[in-house]
Amino acid sequence: MYLSHQSAFCFHQKQYKIIESLYLISDQLNRYLAPIIFLFGVVGNILNCLILSKRTLRSNPCALLFLVSSFIGLISILVGLPTRILAGWHLDPTNTIDWTCKTRVFIVFSTRTMAIWLITLATIDRWLLSSVKIHHRQMGNLKNVKREIFLIVILSILSYIHMIICYKANMNDGPLKCYGKSVECRMITDLIYSIITIIIPLSLMIIFGLMIISNVHRSHIRVRTRTTISTIIPSRTEELRIKKVDRSVRFDRIRQFRMFPTTPNKWTY
């Protein structure tokens, strides 16, 4: 009996040490890595906004989507990351003040969803523009894109409006001090985030990314057919150019998919 109690005590002591080590690692990351992510995120999004707001790009639907996404992403970083940095020094106001907790989680989650969905819409817009069908290309216009942006903003706000009510500071039964008050609230938030913010946009980007590559190949086949009819043999240079375009499209899709689940998403929470 004595040995069993002693082994149980040792087990709990080891667990405590592991948890303590994890908290220490988290603090160190918040102190030293989060500021670097904050700096690169802010500078990157500001540069995107400056470049994409040029007069020559204002009439481009895809550029508008990336511009709004960068602006909203900047808001998400400015609201989300400073508190993570302060958390590394145990000075996070969202841990103790209710209104800062509610405001932060609502803004971070809703803006993150907006930014991700706008990038998804940009992928769909690229697919429309790459289509050989005139009707599809006509759908990718500025008027439709503005409507889509408005719809995404409203739906993202509605998806996380419950967080203002059910999130609270000074919570001791969760992984964070600023957390959902009930199990139902936490489950709803997790489901909405995993399905609406992650799974659906990522799936759509993969599907439409592959369809873009398919459209590019189809357009190349059409061009080759026309040049054959015109008795013009494509040169080696032209073939290399086509292959380069294909590689560029594939690389762009892969880079977008790889960066999707990474920073600053994780750090702004």
Secondary structure, 3 states (H helix, E strand, C coil): CHHHHHHHHHHHHHHHHHHHHHHHHHHHHHHHCHHHHHHHHHHHHHHHHHHHCCHHHCCCHHHHHHHHHHHHHHHHHHHHHHHHHHHCCCCCHHHCCHHHHHHHHHHHHHHHHHHHHHHHHHHHHHHHHHCCCHHHHHHCCHHHHHHHHHHHHHHHHHHHCCHHHHEECCCCCCCCCCEECCHHHHHHHHHHHHHHHHHHHHHHHHHHHHHHHHHHHHHHHHHHHHHHHCCCCCCHHHHHHHHHHHHHHHHHHHHHHHHCCCCCCCCCC
